[in-house]
Amino acid sequence: MSEDIQTVGLTEKLKQASILVVDDEPGMRNFMVKTLSPYCKFVAEAKDVASASALLTQNHFDVMILDNMMPDKKGIDWLAEQRAQGGFTDTIMVTAYADLETAIQAIRAGAADFVLKPFRSNQILNAVRRCIQMAQLRRENMLLLRELDTADIGRKRRSQLIGKSKTIAAVRDTLDRVKNVATPILITGASGSGKEVAARHMHVSSSRADMPFVAINCATIPADIIEIELFGHVAAAFPGAVSAREGLLPSARGGTVFLDEVSALNLSAQSALLRVLEDGMVRPVGTERDIQLDLRFVLATSASLSEEVAKGRFREDLLFRINILEIVMPPLNQRETDVIVLAELFLDDISSRLSLPPLVIDPATRAAMLRHTWPGNIRELRNFIERSLIYGHFPHETLSPPAKGQEQIETLEHVEREKILQALELVGGNRSEAARRLGVSRKTIDRKCATWGL
Ligand SMILES: Nc1ncnc2c1ncn2[C@@H]1O[C@H](COP(=O)(O)OP(=O)(O)OP(=O)(O)O)[C@@H](O)[C@H]1O
């Protein structure tokens, strides 16, 4: 990498940084203060560890540059003491003697970097910049973890395939049976039917639960970079790239990879994926070296893969490799009263997340929700609940009746259910009135409603 100060890209962060220089040689201190001052907010200096300690108690410093050979104490020993007392300023050790023992001691004492005397101005500037970048990454990481923790309820929900219906219970049983086998799983089903939730559900109950779950939506990554994203690359693979990057698959090692909308992969990425599925080998772009990976694959699609094969857009051998174990996610309208169970959960979650007053599902809304076909499945239900909480009431008008032109022969039981629910919705959930209008007894309505979980 060039050492020209202009090319190191000194960030805004450096301009905000406060630096403490600790060195007993006045000439050295002067050189560092002069080098750093134009680029940093504030540079203080100390001629020994006693005055450095005093400065550290009075001010916050982002980075400390510490000479190891000080008259009163070795810099490394003093740094170790500082750490033991809770001082965590990122420290760059400066030394004239580059022996391995000193380097090991510096790392153990908690030094972030190590610079050899004599050094040029850009070397010390680069070291400070690296330190600040690392500190920023650590802080961002800590905040992200905290955010994930506070969103824990949402995260748990996304890892639990909730529902009391027979269809969902059957899916849960299958997931439980296959959770620890190495064979790839193919999850099919309409958009929003919970394919990713099912994959997470299986991962958290599998032996890989403590390892990463990496969800990748193949449809949202541009085709020309998908292989780089999945498999990683070395710097030499691209003229403009400054460094190599680990791919998403290697970063999930030991865990589960969820490849959503797998039909969106281009043919070349499909060939590479087939290799990974067959022998567990990943080859980063630009290398001749294969890396062996232990990964569990779950693939999902809302498109029909056999139709994609027929159109020449999906490799037939890949389809054979991935559809050994297929799990079909039932649409929401085939999950009995799960729509109500899920709606109640979403009402709870969303009202507390958005600090909106809670809503209770009244009988007419229940009937309307059970009757609606939910073409957008659970995602549509979630959006409906969020909209309702914002409006402060359930907007029935957005629950349209089934689209015309899609008529099919329905069972009598289904037609009866539709009609009774429609009647209940129209009369605001009043069962006696619905019974009167339908020409049946109130008892019949009660009995039917009980079997539908109303
Ligand atoms: N059983 C469930 N319990 C709780 N939430 C669910 C359940 N199923 C789905 N959801 C929620 O519904 C939404 C859609 O689910 P998910 O993303 O898993 O669907 P999908 O089938 O993978 O969709 P797509 O094909 O569009 O990617 C998410 O907000 C998810 O949290």
PDBQT file of the ligand as one rigid body, heavy atoms in Angstrom, charges set to zero:
ROOT
HETATM    1  N1  LIG A 501     -45.111 -18.627  11.585  1.00  0.00    +0.000 N 
HETATM    2  C1  LIG A 501     -44.715 -17.365  11.700  1.00  0.00    +0.000 A 
HETATM    3  N2  LIG A 501     -44.652 -16.813  12.897  1.00  0.00    +0.000 NA
HETATM    4  C2  LIG A 501     -44.321 -15.524  13.029  1.00  0.00    +0.000 A 
HETATM    5  N3  LIG A 501     -44.024 -14.687  12.010  1.00  0.00    +0.000 NA
HETATM    6  C3  LIG A 501     -44.061 -15.180  10.815  1.00  0.00    +0.000 A 
HETATM    7  C4  LIG A 501     -44.382 -16.558  10.568  1.00  0.00    +0.000 A 
HETATM    8  N4  LIG A 501     -44.326 -16.786   9.281  1.00  0.00    +0.000 NA
HETATM    9  C5  LIG A 501     -43.985 -15.621   8.703  1.00  0.00    +0.000 A 
HETATM   10  N5  LIG A 501     -43.823 -14.651   9.605  1.00  0.00    +0.000 N 
HETATM   11  C6  LIG A 501     -43.488 -13.233   9.317  1.00  0.00    +0.000 C 
HETATM   12  O1  LIG A 501     -44.002 -12.963   7.998  1.00  0.00    +0.000 OA
HETATM   13  C7  LIG A 501     -43.078 -12.230   7.210  1.00  0.00    +0.000 C 
HETATM   14  C8  LIG A 501     -42.698 -13.019   5.967  1.00  0.00    +0.000 C 
HETATM   15  O2  LIG A 501     -42.010 -14.205   6.344  1.00  0.00    +0.000 OA
HETATM   16  P1  LIG A 501     -40.745 -14.757   5.528  1.00  0.00    +0.000 P 
HETATM   17  O3  LIG A 501     -39.821 -13.641   5.159  1.00  0.00    +0.000 OA
HETATM   18  O4  LIG A 501     -40.188 -15.906   6.279  1.00  0.00    +0.000 OA
HETATM   19  O5  LIG A 501     -41.493 -15.277   4.217  1.00  0.00    +0.000 OA
HETATM   20  P2  LIG A 501     -40.863 -15.836   2.882  1.00  0.00    +0.000 P 
HETATM   21  O6  LIG A 501     -41.757 -16.924   2.420  1.00  0.00    +0.000 OA
HETATM   22  O7  LIG A 501     -39.410 -16.174   3.108  1.00  0.00    +0.000 OA
HETATM   23  O8  LIG A 501     -41.013 -14.602   1.937  1.00  0.00    +0.000 OA
HETATM   24  P3  LIG A 501     -40.217 -14.262   0.556  1.00  0.00    +0.000 P 
HETATM   25  O9  LIG A 501     -40.388 -15.439  -0.349  1.00  0.00    +0.000 OA
HETATM   26  O10 LIG A 501     -40.905 -13.039   0.064  1.00  0.00    +0.000 OA
HETATM   27  O11 LIG A 501     -38.793 -14.024   0.968  1.00  0.00    +0.000 OA
HETATM   28  C9  LIG A 501     -41.926 -11.920   8.135  1.00  0.00    +0.000 C 
HETATM   29  O12 LIG A 501     -42.166 -10.652   8.713  1.00  0.00    +0.000 OA
HETATM   30  C10 LIG A 501     -41.989 -12.995   9.201  1.00  0.00    +0.000 C 
HETATM   31  O13 LIG A 501     -41.420 -12.551  10.408  1.00  0.00    +0.000 OA
ENDROOT
TORSDOF 0
